[in-house]
Amino acid sequence: MKKQLITLFLFLLGSCYSFANSSPRSEYPRPQFERSAWINLNGTWTFDFDFGETGKDRQFQNIQNFSKQITVPFCPESKLSGVEYTDFINCMWYQRKINIPADWSNKKIFLNFGAVDYYTEIYIDGQVIQRHYGGSSSFSVDITRYVKPNQTHNLVLMVKDDLRSGLQTGGKQSSNFYSGGCSYTRTTGIWQTVWLEAVAPAGLKSTFIRPDIDQKQLVISPEFYQESDNTLEVILKDGNKTVAQKKVFCNNSSYVILPVKNMKLWSPENPFLYDIIFLVKDKNGKTIDEVKSYAGMRKVHTANGKFYLNNEPYFQRLVLDQGYYPDGIWTAPSDEALKNDILLGKESGFNGARLHQKVFEERYYYWADKLGYLTWGESASWVMNTDNELAVRNFISEWSEVVIRDRNHPSLVTWTPFNETWGGGEIVYARMIRDLYAITKAMDPTRPFNDASGDNHILTDIWSVHTYEQDGQRLFDQLKFEEGKELYRNNRDRKYLAVYEGQPYMVDEFGGIGWMSPEERKNSWGYGNLPQTEEEFYARLEGQIKALKESEHVTGFCYTQLTDVEQEKNGIYYYSRAPKLDMKRIRAIFEMIPSSHAH
């Protein structure tokens, strides 16, 4: 009980963080690619709604101060924004001043956005400088030629969000005025950190970090803003000890291959991380750019109907995490709240999470890397029409940005762009899945690709199914593999769908057992008939886990879900993150299947 109270206290402390700090979410937002010269732009901005989309006619792009105030990076629908406007917002404008430091002269200056939902136009001093499509992907804008060091400039954003168009991602955002079923309060506009950053013109643009445990080496592919005769020095460290060091010329064709002797592997049981320092040096040996990073030496792959971690069969005990917060909606109230959600998952017996219908902010992956927690990266694909070609075009560009941003995180072990695409058709949808498979593998061939969680499979490395059968024996019978009989799947009657070819078979949604107070039952729901007692809850859950354990072909599961979300009351924790039941008993039940379960 003491541990549960401490957990709740930490969450509430994190929720209060933004009120106590003038710059909410003040931590560096990109911890795997960190520079020292940056300015956090979170905090108070001015804004106005533009429901008639007449802002340009009224010269909003030149405005110096809107009449309303909002706390960034929290969406206007949230309590933490100070606005709490929850009806549809098809268009809105943001404004704030930005001060460019005097010592940023002769630098490239970037304006960075963690995420803005959905379409963004950026203006500096009334001039449009860039547009971005995508509600969940991070993006950077080179503003060097629009600003001057030691001067103040006016930054204005126009944001459009047409959730009901079917042309954009939305995830679990409700298409109706009220939340209902498994759709919740919407998110509009800025919902992740905004920051400025100064970089040397010939600095490091990005890296692709690929651990190769079979050959005991770390392979890094760097990209530069400007190729040159400068050198990139890469230092791999284990604490204070230098493990490997290498220099290459600053060319985009260069590869950095670092031998890793006495290699320490990353896993949920031992999440060891090596520190990396990137130094770009000019011909005189002077450091012109320094980036701090880290890497985990680990390998994931699928073979023989199993998922492997570090060349050993590994059973994934995942929990569905939707990443919603009572006061921040899609945005965690604090960095501590992100960390705490992972601790809650681990304390209740899970070794990872399927991050569901939302692209989580990068700080979440950072904590998953540090704490040892497997993750599946998913898009916010719901409300998008998967048979509309413009929607598909929008999705591919957004998804590509997501993959490139997150592909270096060791905790992330599976890409799963879609969820329950039951309506996807033979022409546009099927073509899109094949394109996405090829594009994702081109950007990152190191992880399995689960095309659509819960079937409608076209081309997939993992065979995922959803079932909310509540009775353990019936669940076992449902999942049984029988010679000459098609295995259980969610879609059977469409000839263009893929045929099972021996991929790892994972039940990546099940359970969802509702548990709520009697007064909540009128407007809330969970799967199946609600248990009447705690003992009935434990017995039902244990029956389901036994069924999965005895189904020898099942190589992983994802339980629905970590926390309640608004009216959906099937979490093992309340929406506040307080525990519902005896978490020691819950943990013991989930851990009936060990991670190293090799069948």
C-alpha positions as CSV (number, residue, x, y, z in Angstrom):
1,M,0.0,0.0,0.0
2,K,2.9,2.3,0.8
3,K,4.4,1.8,-2.6
4,Q,1.0,2.6,-4.3
5,L,0.7,5.8,-2.3
6,I,4.2,6.8,-3.4
7,T,3.3,6.1,-7.0
8,L,0.2,8.3,-6.8
9,F,2.1,11.1,-5.1
10,L,4.7,11.1,-7.8
11,F,2.0,11.4,-10.5
12,L,0.3,14.2,-8.7
13,L,3.6,16.0,-8.2
14,G,4.3,15.7,-11.9
15,S,0.8,17.1,-12.7
16,C,1.6,20.2,-10.6
17,Y,4.9,20.8,-12.3
18,S,3.7,23.1,-15.0
19,F,2.1,25.4,-12.6
20,A,5.2,25.7,-10.5
21,N,7.5,26.4,-13.4
22,S,7.3,29.3,-15.8
23,S,8.5,27.1,-18.6
24,P,6.5,23.9,-18.5
25,R,8.1,20.8,-19.9
26,S,11.5,22.5,-19.6
27,E,13.6,19.4,-20.2
28,Y,15.4,18.9,-23.5
29,P,12.9,17.3,-25.8
30,R,15.3,15.2,-28.0
31,P,17.5,13.3,-25.5
32,Q,19.1,11.1,-28.1
33,F,20.4,14.1,-30.1
34,E,21.1,16.8,-27.5
35,R,22.9,20.1,-28.0
36,S,23.7,22.8,-25.4
37,A,22.7,25.9,-27.4
38,W,18.9,25.8,-27.3
39,I,16.0,27.9,-26.0
40,N,12.7,26.4,-24.7
41,L,9.7,28.3,-26.2
42,N,7.1,26.7,-23.9
43,G,5.1,28.9,-21.6
44,T,2.6,31.7,-22.3
45,W,1.7,32.5,-25.9
46,T,-1.2,34.6,-27.2
47,F,-3.8,33.0,-29.4
48,D,-7.2,33.4,-31.0
49,F,-9.7,31.0,-32.6
50,D,-10.5,31.5,-36.3
51,F,-13.7,29.4,-36.9
52,G,-14.5,31.3,-40.1
53,E,-10.9,30.8,-41.4
54,T,-10.7,34.6,-42.1
55,G,-7.5,35.2,-40.2
56,K,-5.4,36.0,-43.3
57,D,-8.0,38.5,-44.5
58,R,-7.7,40.1,-41.1
59,Q,-3.9,40.1,-41.2
60,F,-3.5,37.8,-38.3
61,Q,0.0,36.8,-39.6
62,N,1.1,40.4,-38.7
63,I,-0.5,40.6,-35.3
64,Q,1.7,41.5,-32.4
65,N,-0.5,40.2,-29.6
66,F,-3.8,38.2,-29.6
67,S,-6.4,38.8,-27.0
68,K,-6.3,35.4,-25.4
69,Q,-3.5,33.5,-23.6
70,I,-2.5,29.8,-23.7
71,T,0.1,27.7,-22.0
72,V,2.2,25.8,-24.6
73,P,2.8,22.9,-25.1
74,F,-0.7,22.0,-23.9
75,C,-3.6,21.8,-26.4
76,P,-6.5,24.3,-26.0
77,E,-8.8,21.4,-25.0
78,S,-6.8,20.6,-21.9
79,K,-6.9,22.1,-18.4
80,L,-3.2,22.7,-18.4
81,S,-3.5,25.0,-21.4
82,G,-5.6,27.4,-19.3
83,V,-8.2,27.4,-22.1
84,E,-10.3,24.2,-21.9
85,Y,-12.3,24.7,-25.1
86,T,-13.5,21.3,-26.1
87,D,-15.7,21.9,-29.2
88,F,-14.2,21.4,-32.7
89,I,-11.4,23.9,-33.6
90,N,-11.0,24.0,-37.3
91,C,-8.5,26.9,-37.2
92,M,-6.6,28.8,-34.6
93,W,-3.6,31.2,-34.5
94,Y,-0.7,31.4,-32.0
95,Q,1.7,34.3,-31.4
96,R,4.8,35.0,-29.3
97,K,8.1,37.0,-29.6
98,I,11.4,35.1,-30.0
99,N,14.7,36.6,-29.0
100,I,17.8,35.5,-30.9
101,P,21.0,35.5,-28.8
102,A,23.9,37.7,-29.9
103,D,26.3,34.7,-29.8
104,W,24.2,32.8,-32.4
105,S,25.7,34.8,-35.3
106,N,27.3,32.6,-38.0
107,K,25.0,29.7,-36.9
108,K,22.1,28.0,-38.6
109,I,19.1,28.7,-36.4
110,F,16.3,26.1,-36.3
111,L,12.7,26.4,-34.9
112,N,11.7,22.9,-33.8
113,F,8.3,21.5,-33.1
114,G,7.7,18.3,-31.2
115,A,4.2,18.1,-32.8
116,V,1.4,20.3,-34.0
117,D,-2.0,18.9,-34.9
118,Y,-2.6,19.1,-37.8
119,Y,-1.6,21.6,-40.6
120,T,0.8,24.4,-39.7
121,E,1.8,27.6,-41.4
122,I,4.7,29.4,-39.8
123,Y,5.2,33.2,-40.1
124,I,8.1,35.3,-38.9
125,D,7.5,39.1,-39.0
126,G,4.5,38.5,-41.2
127,Q,6.3,36.4,-43.8
128,V,5.3,32.8,-44.3
129,I,8.4,30.6,-44.1
130,Q,7.2,27.0,-44.1
131,R,4.1,24.7,-44.0
132,H,3.8,21.3,-42.4
133,Y,1.3,18.5,-42.6
134,G,1.0,15.9,-39.9
135,G,-0.5,15.9,-36.4
136,S,2.0,13.7,-34.7
137,S,5.4,14.0,-36.4
138,S,8.2,16.3,-35.2
139,F,9.6,18.9,-37.7
140,S,12.3,21.5,-37.9
141,V,12.3,24.9,-39.7
142,D,15.5,26.6,-40.8
143,I,14.8,30.2,-39.9
144,T,18.4,31.5,-40.4
145,R,17.6,33.9,-43.2
146,Y,14.5,35.3,-41.5
147,V,16.1,36.3,-38.2
148,K,19.1,38.2,-36.9
149,P,21.1,37.6,-33.7
150,N,20.5,40.1,-30.9
151,Q,17.1,41.0,-32.3
152,T,13.5,40.2,-31.4
153,H,11.1,38.8,-34.0
154,N,7.4,38.1,-34.1
155,L,6.5,34.4,-34.5
156,V,2.9,33.6,-35.6
157,L,1.4,30.1,-36.4
158,M,-1.8,29.3,-38.2
159,V,-3.1,25.8,-37.4
160,K,-5.8,23.9,-39.1
161,D,-7.4,20.7,-37.9
162,D,-10.2,19.1,-39.9
163,L,-10.6,15.9,-38.0
164,R,-13.8,14.8,-39.7
165,S,-12.4,15.2,-43.2
166,G,-11.0,11.6,-43.3
167,L,-7.8,13.0,-44.9
168,Q,-5.7,13.2,-41.7
169,T,-4.7,11.1,-38.7
170,G,-6.6,11.6,-35.5
171,G,-6.3,8.5,-33.4
172,K,-8.8,8.2,-30.6
173,Q,-10.0,11.8,-30.9
174,S,-13.7,11.9,-31.0
175,S,-15.5,12.8,-34.2
176,N,-18.6,13.7,-32.2
177,F,-19.0,16.6,-29.8
178,Y,-18.9,14.3,-26.8
179,S,-16.5,11.5,-26.0
180,G,-18.0,8.1,-26.4
181,G,-17.0,4.5,-26.7
182,C,-13.3,4.4,-27.3
183,S,-13.1,8.0,-28.6
184,Y,-12.0,10.8,-26.3
185,T,-11.4,14.5,-26.0
186,R,-9.7,16.0,-29.0
187,T,-6.2,17.6,-29.4
188,T,-5.7,20.7,-31.6
189,G,-2.6,22.7,-32.3
190,I,0.7,22.6,-30.4
191,W,0.9,19.6,-28.1
192,Q,4.6,19.0,-27.8
193,T,7.6,21.2,-26.9
194,V,8.7,24.1,-29.2
195,W,12.3,25.2,-29.1
196,L,15.0,27.1,-30.9
197,E,18.4,25.7,-31.5
198,A,21.7,27.0,-32.9
199,V,23.9,24.7,-35.1
200,A,27.1,25.2,-37.0
201,P,26.5,25.4,-40.8
202,A,28.5,22.3,-41.3
203,G,27.1,20.6,-38.2
204,L,25.7,17.1,-37.7
205,K,22.1,16.8,-39.1
206,S,21.2,13.3,-38.0
207,T,22.5,9.8,-37.3
208,F,21.2,6.3,-37.9
209,I,22.6,4.1,-35.1
210,R,22.5,0.4,-35.8
211,P,23.7,-2.1,-33.1
212,D,25.2,-5.2,-34.6
213,I,25.6,-7.7,-31.7
214,D,26.5,-10.6,-33.9
215,Q,29.7,-8.9,-35.0
216,K,30.1,-7.0,-31.7
217,Q,30.0,-3.5,-33.3
218,L,28.0,-0.4,-33.4
219,V,27.4,1.0,-37.0
220,I,26.5,4.7,-37.3
221,S,25.5,6.4,-40.5
222,P,25.8,10.2,-40.1
223,E,24.3,13.0,-42.2
224,F,25.5,16.6,-42.2
225,Y,24.0,19.9,-43.0
226,Q,26.9,20.5,-45.3
227,E,29.5,18.0,-46.5
228,S,33.1,19.1,-45.9
229,D,36.7,18.2,-45.2
230,N,35.9,18.5,-41.5
231,T,36.1,15.4,-39.4
232,L,33.5,13.7,-37.2
233,E,34.9,12.1,-34.1
234,V,32.7,9.6,-32.4
235,I,33.4,8.5,-28.8
236,L,31.6,5.5,-27.3
237,K,31.6,5.4,-23.5
238,D,30.7,3.1,-20.7
239,G,30.3,5.5,-17.9
240,N,33.7,7.4,-17.7
241,K,35.5,4.7,-19.7
242,T,36.0,5.1,-23.4
243,V,35.0,1.9,-25.2
244,A,35.8,2.9,-28.8
245,Q,36.6,6.0,-30.8
246,K,36.7,6.7,-34.5
247,K,37.2,9.6,-36.9
248,V,35.7,10.0,-40.4
249,F,35.4,12.8,-42.9
250,C,32.1,14.7,-42.8
251,N,30.6,13.1,-45.8
252,N,27.1,11.6,-46.0
253,S,28.6,8.4,-47.5
254,S,30.8,7.8,-44.4
255,Y,30.1,5.0,-41.9
256,V,31.4,4.9,-38.4
257,I,32.0,1.3,-37.3
258,L,32.9,1.0,-33.6
259,P,34.0,-2.3,-32.2
260,V,32.4,-3.0,-28.8
261,K,34.5,-5.4,-26.7
262,N,33.1,-7.1,-23.6
263,M,29.7,-6.0,-25.0
264,K,26.9,-5.3,-22.6
265,L,23.5,-6.1,-24.1
266,W,20.3,-4.1,-23.6
267,S,17.2,-5.8,-22.4
268,P,14.2,-5.0,-20.1
269,E,16.0,-7.1,-17.5
270,N,19.3,-5.2,-17.9
271,P,18.7,-1.9,-19.8
272,F,22.4,-0.9,-20.2
273,L,23.0,2.2,-22.4
274,Y,26.3,3.3,-23.9
275,D,26.9,7.1,-24.1
276,I,27.9,8.6,-27.4
277,I,29.6,11.9,-28.0
278,F,29.6,13.3,-31.6
279,L,32.2,16.0,-32.3
280,V,32.5,17.8,-35.6
281,K,35.9,19.4,-35.8
282,D,37.3,21.8,-38.4
283,K,40.7,21.5,-40.1
284,N,42.4,23.1,-37.1
285,G,40.9,20.6,-34.7
286,K,38.4,23.0,-33.2
287,T,35.1,21.6,-32.2
288,I,32.3,23.4,-34.1
289,D,29.4,21.1,-33.2
290,E,28.9,18.7,-30.2
291,V,26.0,16.3,-29.8
292,K,25.3,13.9,-27.0
293,S,23.6,10.7,-27.6
294,Y,23.3,7.1,-26.4
295,A,22.7,3.6,-27.8
296,G,21.7,0.1,-26.6
297,M,23.4,-3.0,-27.9
298,R,20.4,-5.2,-28.8
299,K,19.0,-7.1,-31.7
300,V,15.3,-8.0,-32.5
301,H,14.2,-10.3,-35.3
302,T,11.5,-12.8,-36.1
303,A,12.1,-16.4,-37.2
304,N,10.5,-19.8,-36.9
305,G,7.3,-18.3,-35.6
306,K,8.9,-16.6,-32.7
307,F,10.1,-13.1,-31.7
308,Y,13.7,-13.0,-30.7
309,L,15.5,-10.5,-28.4
310,N,19.3,-10.7,-28.6
311,N,19.0,-14.1,-30.5
312,E,16.9,-15.7,-27.7
313,P,13.1,-16.3,-27.9
314,Y,11.4,-13.7,-25.9
315,F,7.7,-13.5,-24.8
316,Q,6.4,-10.0,-24.9
317,R,4.0,-9.2,-22.1
318,L,2.7,-5.9,-23.4
319,V,0.1,-3.5,-22.1
320,L,-2.0,-1.2,-24.2
321,D,-1.0,2.4,-23.4
322,Q,-3.0,5.2,-25.0
323,G,-1.0,8.0,-23.5
324,Y,-3.9,10.2,-22.3
325,Y,-3.8,12.4,-19.2
326,P,-6.8,13.9,-17.4
327,D,-5.2,17.4,-17.4
328,G,-3.0,17.3,-20.5
329,I,-5.0,15.1,-22.9
330,W,-2.2,13.9,-25.3
331,T,0.5,15.8,-23.5
332,A,2.0,14.5,-20.3
333,P,1.9,17.2,-17.5
334,S,5.6,16.5,-16.8
335,D,8.6,14.4,-17.7
336,E,8.1,12.6,-14.4
337,A,4.6,11.6,-15.5
338,L,6.0,9.9,-18.6
339,K,8.5,8.0,-16.5
340,N,5.9,7.1,-14.0
341,D,3.6,5.4,-16.6
342,I,6.5,3.1,-17.5
343,L,7.1,2.3,-13.8
344,L,3.4,1.5,-13.4
345,G,3.6,-0.9,-16.3
346,K,6.7,-2.6,-14.9
347,E,5.2,-2.8,-11.4
348,S,2.2,-4.6,-12.7
349,G,4.1,-7.3,-14.6
350,F,4.5,-6.0,-18.1
351,N,7.9,-5.9,-20.0
352,G,6.6,-3.4,-22.5
353,A,3.8,-1.5,-24.0
354,R,2.0,-1.2,-27.3
355,L,1.8,2.6,-27.7
356,H,-1.8,2.8,-29.1
357,Q,-3.2,5.2,-31.7
358,K,-0.8,8.0,-30.8
359,V,2.8,8.9,-31.6
360,F,4.3,9.3,-28.2
361,E,6.8,12.1,-27.5
362,E,10.4,11.2,-27.7
363,R,11.0,11.7,-24.0
364,Y,8.7,8.6,-23.4
365,Y,11.1,6.5,-25.5
366,Y,14.0,7.9,-23.6
367,W,12.6,6.7,-20.3
368,A,11.7,3.3,-21.9
369,D,15.3,3.0,-23.0
370,K,16.6,3.9,-19.6
371,L,14.2,1.8,-17.5
372,G,14.1,-1.3,-19.8
373,Y,10.6,-1.4,-21.4
374,L,9.8,-2.7,-24.9
375,T,7.6,-0.5,-27.1
376,W,5.6,-0.8,-30.3
377,G,5.5,2.4,-32.3
378,E,2.0,3.1,-33.8
379,S,0.4,6.0,-35.6
380,A,-2.8,7.9,-34.7
381,S,-4.4,6.3,-37.8
382,W,-8.0,6.2,-36.8
383,V,-10.5,8.6,-38.4
384,M,-8.4,8.5,-41.5
385,N,-10.0,7.0,-44.7
386,T,-7.5,4.3,-45.7
387,D,-9.1,4.1,-49.2
388,N,-8.6,7.8,-50.0
389,E,-5.5,8.5,-52.0
390,L,-4.9,12.0,-50.6
391,A,-5.3,10.6,-47.1
392,V,-2.7,7.9,-48.0
393,R,-0.3,10.5,-49.4
394,N,-0.7,12.5,-46.1
395,F,-0.1,9.4,-44.0
396,I,3.0,8.3,-45.8
397,S,4.8,11.6,-45.3
398,E,3.9,11.8,-41.6
399,W,4.8,8.1,-40.9
400,S,8.2,8.6,-42.6
401,E,9.0,11.5,-40.3
402,V,8.0,9.3,-37.3
403,V,10.2,6.4,-38.3
404,I,13.2,8.5,-38.9
405,R,12.8,10.3,-35.6
406,D,12.4,7.2,-33.4
407,R,14.4,4.5,-35.1
408,N,17.5,4.8,-32.8
409,H,15.6,3.9,-29.6
410,P,16.5,0.4,-28.4
411,S,13.2,0.1,-26.5
412,L,11.3,0.3,-29.8
413,V,11.0,-3.2,-31.2
414,T,8.1,-3.2,-33.7
415,W,6.6,-0.8,-36.2
416,T,2.8,-1.1,-36.4
417,P,1.3,1.9,-38.4
418,F,-2.3,0.8,-38.3
419,N,-4.9,-0.5,-35.9
420,E,-8.1,-2.5,-37.0
421,T,-8.3,-1.2,-40.5
422,W,-11.4,-3.3,-41.1
423,G,-12.7,-1.1,-43.9
424,G,-9.5,-1.2,-45.9
425,G,-10.1,-2.2,-49.5
426,E,-8.3,-4.2,-52.2
427,I,-7.0,-1.3,-54.3
428,V,-5.9,1.8,-52.3
429,Y,-5.5,0.2,-48.9
430,A,-3.6,-2.9,-50.1
431,R,-1.3,-0.8,-52.2
432,M,-0.6,1.5,-49.3
433,I,0.3,-1.3,-47.0
434,R,2.8,-2.7,-49.5
435,D,4.3,0.7,-50.0
436,L,4.6,1.4,-46.3
437,Y,6.2,-2.0,-45.8
438,A,8.9,-1.2,-48.4
439,I,9.3,2.4,-47.2
440,T,9.6,1.5,-43.6
441,K,12.1,-1.3,-44.3
442,A,14.2,1.1,-46.4
443,M,14.4,3.6,-43.5
444,D,14.8,0.9,-40.9
445,P,15.4,-2.8,-41.8
446,T,16.2,-3.7,-38.2
447,R,12.7,-4.1,-36.8
448,P,9.7,-6.3,-37.6
449,F,6.7,-4.6,-39.3
450,N,3.2,-5.3,-38.1
451,D,1.1,-3.9,-40.9
452,A,-2.3,-3.6,-39.0
453,S,-2.7,-4.6,-35.4
454,G,-5.7,-6.9,-35.2
455,D,-5.6,-8.4,-38.7
456,N,-6.6,-7.1,-42.1
457,H,-3.1,-8.2,-42.9
458,I,-1.6,-7.5,-46.4
459,L,2.1,-7.8,-45.8
460,T,3.4,-8.4,-42.2
461,D,6.2,-9.8,-40.2
462,I,3.9,-10.4,-37.2
463,W,0.5,-12.0,-37.2
464,S,-1.5,-10.0,-34.8
465,V,-5.1,-10.7,-33.7
466,H,-7.6,-9.1,-31.3
467,T,-10.0,-11.1,-29.1
468,Y,-12.0,-10.0,-26.1
469,E,-13.3,-13.4,-25.2
470,Q,-13.6,-13.3,-21.4
471,D,-13.8,-17.0,-20.6
472,G,-10.5,-18.7,-20.3
473,Q,-11.5,-22.1,-21.7
474,R,-13.4,-20.5,-24.7
475,L,-10.3,-18.3,-25.3
476,F,-8.1,-21.4,-25.4
477,D,-10.5,-23.1,-27.8
478,Q,-10.7,-20.0,-30.0
479,L,-6.9,-19.8,-30.3
480,K,-6.2,-23.5,-30.8
481,F,-4.2,-24.4,-33.9
482,E,-5.7,-27.5,-35.6
483,E,-4.3,-29.3,-38.6
484,G,-6.3,-28.4,-41.8
485,K,-8.2,-25.6,-40.1
486,E,-7.6,-21.9,-40.6
487,L,-6.2,-20.3,-37.4
488,Y,-8.3,-17.7,-35.5
489,R,-8.2,-14.3,-37.2
490,N,-10.4,-11.2,-37.2
491,N,-11.1,-11.0,-40.9
492,R,-11.7,-14.1,-43.0
493,D,-13.9,-13.2,-46.0
494,R,-11.7,-11.0,-48.1
495,K,-9.7,-12.9,-50.7
496,Y,-7.1,-10.1,-51.1
497,L,-5.9,-10.5,-47.5
498,A,-2.6,-12.3,-46.7
499,V,-2.5,-15.9,-45.8
500,Y,-0.8,-17.0,-42.6
501,E,2.8,-18.1,-43.4
502,G,4.3,-18.9,-40.0
503,Q,4.9,-15.4,-38.6
504,P,5.0,-15.0,-34.8
505,Y,1.4,-15.2,-33.7
506,M,0.5,-12.5,-31.1
507,V,-2.7,-11.6,-29.4
508,D,-2.0,-7.9,-29.3
509,E,-5.4,-6.9,-27.8
510,F,-7.3,-9.0,-25.2
511,G,-8.7,-8.7,-21.7
512,G,-10.2,-5.2,-21.2
513,I,-11.9,-6.4,-18.0
514,G,-13.9,-3.5,-16.7
515,W,-13.7,-2.5,-13.1
516,M,-15.4,0.6,-11.8
517,S,-17.5,1.9,-8.9
518,P,-21.3,1.4,-9.1
519,E,-21.9,5.1,-9.7
520,E,-19.7,5.1,-12.7
521,R,-21.4,2.3,-14.5
522,K,-24.1,4.3,-16.2
523,N,-21.8,6.3,-18.4
524,S,-18.7,3.9,-18.6
525,W,-17.8,0.6,-20.0
526,G,-15.4,-2.3,-20.1
527,Y,-15.3,-5.6,-22.1
528,G,-17.6,-8.4,-21.1
529,N,-19.9,-8.5,-18.1
530,L,-18.4,-6.6,-15.2
531,P,-16.9,-8.7,-12.4
532,Q,-18.9,-8.4,-9.2
533,T,-16.0,-8.9,-6.8
534,E,-12.2,-8.5,-6.8
535,E,-11.8,-12.3,-6.6
536,E,-13.9,-12.6,-9.7
537,F,-11.7,-10.2,-11.5
538,Y,-8.5,-12.1,-10.5
539,A,-10.0,-15.4,-11.5
540,R,-11.1,-14.1,-14.9
541,L,-7.7,-12.6,-15.6
542,E,-5.9,-15.7,-14.5
543,G,-8.1,-17.9,-16.8
544,Q,-7.2,-15.7,-19.8
545,I,-3.4,-15.8,-19.0
546,K,-3.5,-19.6,-18.6
547,A,-5.2,-19.9,-22.0
548,L,-2.5,-17.8,-23.6
549,K,0.2,-19.8,-21.8
550,E,-1.2,-23.1,-22.9
551,S,-1.5,-21.9,-26.5
552,E,2.0,-22.8,-27.6
553,H,1.9,-20.9,-30.8
554,V,1.1,-17.6,-29.1
555,T,4.4,-15.7,-28.7
556,G,3.3,-12.5,-27.0
557,F,0.2,-10.6,-25.8
558,C,-1.0,-7.1,-25.2
559,Y,-3.5,-6.6,-22.4
560,T,-6.1,-3.8,-22.6
561,Q,-5.1,-1.6,-20.8
562,L,-2.8,0.3,-18.5
563,T,-5.2,3.1,-17.3
564,D,-8.8,4.1,-17.7
565,V,-9.3,6.8,-20.3
566,E,-12.3,9.0,-19.7
567,Q,-15.4,6.7,-20.1
568,E,-13.4,3.6,-20.9
569,K,-12.9,1.9,-17.5
570,N,-10.9,-1.2,-18.4
571,G,-7.5,-0.1,-17.1
572,I,-5.7,-1.8,-14.3
573,Y,-5.1,1.7,-13.0
574,Y,-7.6,4.5,-12.7
575,Y,-7.2,7.5,-15.0
576,S,-5.5,9.3,-12.1
577,R,-2.9,6.5,-12.2
578,A,-4.0,5.3,-8.7
579,P,-4.1,1.4,-8.6
580,K,-7.5,-0.3,-8.7
581,L,-6.6,-3.6,-7.2
582,D,-3.9,-5.6,-5.4
583,M,-1.0,-5.0,-7.9
584,K,1.1,-7.8,-6.4
585,R,-1.6,-10.2,-7.4
586,I,-2.0,-8.6,-10.8
587,R,1.7,-8.8,-11.4
588,A,1.9,-12.4,-10.3
589,I,-0.9,-13.3,-12.8
590,F,0.7,-11.6,-15.8
591,E,4.2,-13.1,-14.9
592,M,2.8,-16.6,-15.1
593,I,4.3,-16.4,-18.6
594,P,8.0,-15.7,-18.2
595,S,9.7,-13.4,-20.7
596,S,12.1,-16.1,-21.7
597,H,9.2,-18.4,-22.4
598,A,10.4,-20.4,-25.4
599,H,7.6,-22.9,-25.7
